[in-house]
Structure formats: C-alpha cells, structure tokens
Amino acid sequence: MLTVFAGLAGLGLGLSLITTTMLLTWLNPHVYIDTVVMLASIAATHGDERSLTAGGAVAASLVWFTALGSAPPVSAACCTRRRPGASSTR
C-alpha cells in the first residue's frame, strides 16, 4: 500500500490529495448509514434470501457507479455542442 502512495507522490500528486481521498473514503458517514444500517435492515427481512439481497445490492452498486463514471464524457459532449442560431458572444 505504501508503494502505491510513493508512486503517486512520484507522479507529482501530493500528500494532500492522498489524505483528502482517504478521508472522504473512510470518514464518509453516508457509506456506513447506507451500507450497514439500511441494507442490513432490508436484508434481515428476507430471511434465507439474504445472500440474494446482498448480491442484488452489489450488482446495483456496480451498475450505478459505472453509470456515474460514464456520465461526464457523455454530458460534456452534449454541453459543448453548439446549437444552431446561438450567438457566439458570451
């Protein structure tokens, strides 16, 4: 793990970027509320099908975060396209 951080620092990425990323990742209360409290309470109501509920949650997360990662290039293309008749001055 430290070799990864050393490699990032060698690329010019400072310690503040790594620290901010780690803090946002591990100290985010929404992660724990959503994952532990909400999904666990939903899964508890499904009895023997808890593993299916967990698998569905994992699959939904993969789809959701893949869509979030794919959205910026698509939306950027839509936002930078010039509309016919639009003025060129801002």
C-alpha positions as CSV (number, residue, x, y, z in Angstrom):
1,M,0.0,0.0,0.0
2,L,2.8,2.4,0.8
3,T,4.4,1.7,-2.5
4,V,1.3,2.9,-4.2
5,F,1.3,6.1,-2.3
6,A,5.1,6.5,-3.0
7,G,4.3,6.0,-6.7
8,L,1.6,8.6,-6.7
9,A,3.9,11.1,-4.9
10,G,6.5,10.4,-7.6
11,L,3.9,11.4,-10.2
12,G,3.6,14.8,-8.6
13,L,0.4,14.0,-6.7
14,G,0.9,15.5,-3.2
15,L,0.2,14.1,0.1
16,S,-2.8,16.4,0.5
17,L,-4.6,14.6,-2.4
18,I,-4.0,11.2,-0.9
19,T,-5.1,12.4,2.5
20,T,-8.2,14.0,1.2
21,T,-9.1,10.9,-0.8
22,M,-8.6,8.7,2.2
23,L,-10.6,11.0,4.5
24,L,-13.5,11.2,2.0
25,T,-13.5,7.5,1.6
26,W,-13.2,6.3,5.1
27,L,-14.8,9.1,7.1
28,N,-18.0,9.4,4.9
29,P,-20.9,8.7,7.3
30,H,-23.3,8.0,4.4
31,V,-21.3,4.9,3.5
32,Y,-22.0,3.4,6.9
33,I,-25.6,4.6,7.1
34,D,-26.5,3.2,3.6
35,T,-24.5,0.0,3.7
36,V,-24.6,-1.1,7.3
37,V,-27.9,0.2,8.6
38,M,-30.2,0.4,5.6
39,L,-29.1,-2.6,3.6
40,A,-28.7,-4.8,6.7
41,S,-32.2,-4.0,7.9
42,I,-33.6,-4.7,4.5
43,A,-31.7,-8.0,4.2
44,A,-32.8,-9.0,7.7
45,T,-36.5,-9.0,6.5
46,H,-35.7,-11.5,3.7
47,G,-34.7,-14.5,5.9
48,D,-32.9,-17.2,4.0
49,E,-32.6,-15.0,0.8
50,R,-30.2,-12.5,2.5
51,S,-27.4,-13.6,0.1
52,L,-29.6,-12.7,-2.9
53,T,-30.3,-9.3,-1.4
54,A,-26.6,-8.8,-0.9
55,G,-25.9,-9.9,-4.4
56,G,-28.5,-7.5,-5.8
57,A,-27.1,-4.7,-3.8
58,V,-23.6,-5.4,-5.1
59,A,-24.9,-5.6,-8.7
60,A,-26.9,-2.4,-8.3
61,S,-23.8,-0.6,-6.9
62,L,-21.7,-1.8,-9.9
63,V,-24.2,-0.5,-12.4
64,W,-24.7,2.8,-10.5
65,F,-21.1,3.7,-10.1
66,T,-20.3,2.6,-13.7
67,A,-23.0,4.9,-14.9
68,L,-21.7,7.7,-12.8
69,G,-18.2,7.2,-14.2
70,S,-19.5,7.1,-17.7
71,A,-21.8,10.1,-17.4
72,P,-19.2,13.0,-17.5
73,P,-17.8,12.3,-21.0
74,V,-21.3,11.9,-22.4
75,S,-22.7,15.0,-20.7
76,A,-19.6,17.0,-21.7
77,A,-20.3,16.2,-25.4
78,C,-23.9,17.4,-25.0
79,C,-22.9,20.5,-23.2
80,T,-20.2,21.6,-25.6
81,R,-22.2,21.0,-28.8
82,R,-23.2,24.3,-30.4
83,R,-26.8,25.0,-31.0
84,P,-27.9,26.3,-34.4
85,G,-28.7,30.0,-34.1
86,A,-26.9,30.5,-30.8
87,S,-24.8,33.7,-30.6
88,S,-21.0,33.2,-30.3
89,T,-20.6,36.0,-27.8
90,R,-20.8,35.4,-24.1
